[in-house]
Amino acid sequence: MILKFRAAAMAAAVFAFAGSAVIGGQAQAYQGPIALPSVSYLPAQLGGAGTIGLDEHPAPAPADSHSLDSLVATEAAEQASDAEQECLANAVYFEARGEPLQGQLAVAEVVMNRAASGRFPASLCGVVVQRAQFSFVRRGRMPRADRASEAWRRAVGVARVAVERKAPRLLPPSCLWYHANYVSPSWGHRLAETTRIGLHIFYS
C-alpha cells in the first residue's frame, strides 16, 4: 500500500514538471489557458446624450475622458498653430462640436487617417475640402467658425492633441468614414463598423 502511494506521488511530481515549458532556455510554468482578445468599450462621459459602442478592432486603449479633458483644456486656443491644424479644427468644429471630446477627437483622427491612407489627398486641408466629402464645405470653401466661442477654442485644442499625438488613438488607421446615427448612407452596409461614439458611427 505504501509503495503504491509513493508511486502515485512520484507520478504526480513528474506530471507537474511536464507542465512546464522551456522557452528561451528558461523554464516557464504553465499559466493556464491562453487569453483571447476581449471586446473593449471606449470610456466616455456622455451625460446621457448618445451611445458608446463596441470597438471590435484592437487598438491602443484610449485615454480616459478626464485626461482628454485636461489635454484639450491645456491646448485650447483661438488660433491654430498652422494652416493644416486650422483645417482640422474646422472639421472638428463643424462636424462634431456638439459631441463629447472623444467624438471630436475621433473625427480628427478620420481626417488624419485619410491624409495618411494614399486614397485621399495627402494634406489635412486637402482632405477637408475634397469635393462631396464634408457637408459643411461648399464649393471648396469652409464657412467661418465663431472664433470667439468656447467651441472653437476646444476644436483647436482637439486638433492640436490629435496632430501632436498627445492622446492614445481612439480609432485604427483603417477607419476612414463616419456618419451620424440618424442617417443611413448607401455605402454604410458595405463597410465594417469600427465603433460608435456619441452620435457618430465609424467605419473601416
Helices and strands as residue ranges (DSSP letters): H 2-18, E 20-23, E 26-29, E 40-41, E 51-52, E 54-55, H 65-75, H 83-96, H 101-117, H 124-129, H 150-163, E 177-180, G 188-190, E 193-198, E 200-203
